[in-house]
Amino acid sequence: MVPDGDFDGVVDALSTHIDLSRQEKGCLKFEVTQSAEHNNTFIVYEIFADKAAFQRHQERVRDSAWGADISELRAALRDGRKNHESSLSGDRIRGCGCGV
């Protein structure tokens, strides 16, 4: 679930993440849909050709600005912090080769 204060940044950055993920070698399917019941929830459905392709995807995400911001967001949610300062924006992640 994406907190209201982070929602616009996540939505803005998500299309770039999806595009980059779909371009990865071994990515067979990468779909992200917004929940009909919970507007701030996104469902990710991903299929990779093999474990190595999935691991490359995870490494790319982990080493990206998007990955760092998502990790911070998850930590804030886990710790119960409702006001998380997100730096997600289309400008920040454009062209950096990052994704979810």
LUMLOKE-291128 format. One record per residue (C-alpha): x, y negated, z; residue in three letters; residue number from 1. Coordinates in nm, 2 decimals, decimal comma, padded with zeros to 4 digits. Example, Ala and Ser with C-alpha at 12.3 -4.5 7.8 and 13.67 -1.06 7.14 Angstrom:
        u        v        w   code   pos
    01,23    00,45    00,78    ala     1
    01,37    00,11    00,71    ser     2
END
This chain:
        u        v        w   code   pos
    00,00    00,00    00,00    met     1
    00,13   -00,34   -00,10    val     2
    00,07   -00,62    00,15    pro     3
   -00,12   -00,92    00,02    asp     4
    00,18   -01,15    00,04    gly     5
    00,39   -00,92   -00,18    asp     6
    00,11   -00,82   -00,42    phe     7
    00,17   -01,08   -00,70    asp     8
    00,55   -01,01   -00,70    gly     9
    00,50   -00,64   -00,72    val    10
    00,25   -00,67   -01,00    val    11
    00,48   -00,91   -01,19    asp    12
    00,78   -00,68   -01,16    ala    13
    00,59   -00,35   -01,22    leu    14
    00,56   -00,37   -01,60    ser    15
    00,94   -00,41   -01,63    thr    16
    00,99   -00,11   -01,40    his    17
    00,75    00,10   -01,60    ile    18
    00,91    00,01   -01,93    asp    19
    01,26    00,08   -01,80    leu    20
    01,16    00,41   -01,65    ser    21
    00,99    00,52   -01,97    arg    22
    01,31    00,45   -02,16    gln    23
    01,52    00,67   -01,94    glu    24
    01,66    00,99   -02,09    lys    25
    01,46    01,28   -01,97    gly    26
    01,15    01,08   -01,87    cys    27
    00,85    01,26   -02,02    leu    28
    00,58    01,06   -01,85    lys    29
    00,57    00,76   -01,62    phe    30
    00,22    00,62   -01,53    glu    31
    00,13    00,37   -01,27    val    32
   -00,24    00,30   -01,20    thr    33
   -00,40    00,08   -00,95    gln    34
   -00,64    00,25   -00,71    ser    35
   -01,01    00,17   -00,77    ala    36
   -01,09    00,20   -00,40    glu    37
   -00,79    00,02   -00,26    his    38
   -00,67   -00,27   -00,47    asn    39
   -00,33   -00,30   -00,31    asn    40
   -00,25    00,07   -00,37    thr    41
   -00,08    00,21   -00,68    phe    42
   -00,06    00,57   -00,78    ile    43
    00,26    00,68   -00,96    val    44
    00,26    00,99   -01,18    tyr    45
    00,60    01,08   -01,32    glu    46
    00,74    01,38   -01,50    ile    47
    01,11    01,42   -01,58    phe    48
    01,26    01,69   -01,80    ala    49
    01,47    01,83   -01,53    asp    50
    01,61    01,77   -01,18    lys    51
    01,91    01,58   -01,32    ala    52
    01,69    01,34   -01,51    ala    53
    01,49    01,27   -01,20    phe    54
    01,80    01,22   -01,00    gln    55
    01,93    00,97   -01,26    arg    56
    01,60    00,78   -01,23    his    57
    01,63    00,78   -00,85    gln    58
    01,98    00,65   -00,86    glu    59
    01,89    00,37   -01,11    arg    60
    01,61    00,26   -00,88    val    61
    01,82    00,28   -00,56    arg    62
    02,09    00,07   -00,72    asp    63
    01,86   -00,20   -00,86    ser    64
    01,72   -00,52   -00,72    ala    65
    01,37   -00,37   -00,74    trp    66
    01,48   -00,07   -00,54    gly    67
    01,63   -00,29   -00,27    ala    68
    01,31   -00,49   -00,24    asp    69
    01,09   -00,18   -00,24    ile    70
    01,31   -00,03    00,04    ser    71
    01,27   -00,35    00,24    glu    72
    00,90   -00,35    00,19    leu    73
    00,87    00,01    00,30    arg    74
    01,08   -00,06    00,61    ala    75
    00,86   -00,36    00,69    ala    76
    00,54   -00,15    00,66    leu    77
    00,70    00,14    00,86    arg    78
    00,79   -00,11    01,14    asp    79
    00,45   -00,27    01,14    gly    80
    00,57   -00,61    01,01    arg    81
    00,28   -00,76    00,82    lys    82
    00,47   -01,07    00,69    asn    83
    00,74   -00,94    00,47    his    84
    00,95   -01,19    00,27    glu    85
    00,97   -01,04   -00,07    ser    86
    01,21   -01,16   -00,34    ser    87
    01,04   -00,96   -00,61    leu    88
    00,97   -01,16   -00,92    ser    89
    00,99   -01,11   -01,30    gly    90
    01,28   -01,34   -01,32    asp    91
    01,48   -01,16   -01,06    arg    92
    01,46   -00,82   -01,22    ile    93
    01,45   -00,91   -01,59    arg    94
    01,74   -00,75   -01,78    gly    95
    01,91   -00,59   -01,48    cys    96
    01,82   -00,23   -01,56    gly    97
    01,62   -00,17   -01,25    cys    98
    01,29    00,00   -01,17    gly    99
    01,09    00,16   -00,89    val   100
END
